[in-house]
């Protein structure tokens, strides 16, 4: 969704009233809510002409609507709480409203991992950790891949032990990112960093990266390393999902992605997948697996990560419940 599209959607939601907006939010995923909520939080006054222009495509009677002025923060809190419940909405609201004060960091989410790594690689590991916890776990993991092993391990340890982001840390971010980040004094301490964030990032690392980081953290703090491992959800953990969850997942995954992702996995996991498909689909998947031939492990891990993204999205949406790794080569 382009910037103008996000703004138009936000204006529409702000003009349609809380009850209608609540129903819309129920059909959106976490990232869509984040984008729309952030845009809504920026809006303080909406003129009649803007409302009419946005609503004309949706409702003919929008021509007669008056201009609107509202406390967007309170409106957003009310709508998201009703749509998502107190627990889910709480952390998301804080994150959205915090973005108002450090909107510059959103720019990093549109940059490729190599560019971000180049921008921050020479900064203090604590600064890098503070930056990465503001990004999505998959992007943070890609950025870390571009660091040296020593830097990567140090940053991950700091992420795992980071309890929150203080205004002074955000001032450092402002220095690092020049004018991309502003308003550090006004930002409340955020619940970013910690074991959960470290586990999410490690979930996307895979292979020797994950093993090296885990071993480094274990040498520094064995108990912390165990806590992180307990929070991680890797591809083989699909075995822990119930049949209904597997069936929901399979509806969201392309067959070619599934074929590559299953190469080299355990037989019990393959059988769990097979039994949750129709007999015809199961037979076709078996045939595709046999005829696929050797696949590079990096390709297997890449497709597994795509499936894990779907798993986490379904978990975030409350559709499934989660329970509670290799080197480059060829997988037959």
Secondary structure, 3 states (H helix, E strand, C coil): CCHHHHHHHHHHHHHCCHHHHHHHHCCCCHHHHHHHHHHHHHCCEECHHHHHHHHCCCCHHHHHCCCEECCHHHHHHHHHHHHHCHHHHHHHHHHHHHHHHCHHHHHHHHCCHHHHHHHHCCCCHHHHHHHHCCCCHHHHHHHHCCCCHHHHHHHHHHHHCCCCECHHHHHHHHHHCHHHCCCHHHCCCECCCCHHHHHHHHHHHCHHHHHHHHHHHHHHCHHHHHHHHHHCCCHHHHHHCCHHHHHHHHHHCCHHHHHHHHCCCCHHHHHHHHHCCCHHHHHHHHHHHHHHCCEEHHHHHHHHHHHHHHHHHHHHCCCCCCCCCCCCCEEC
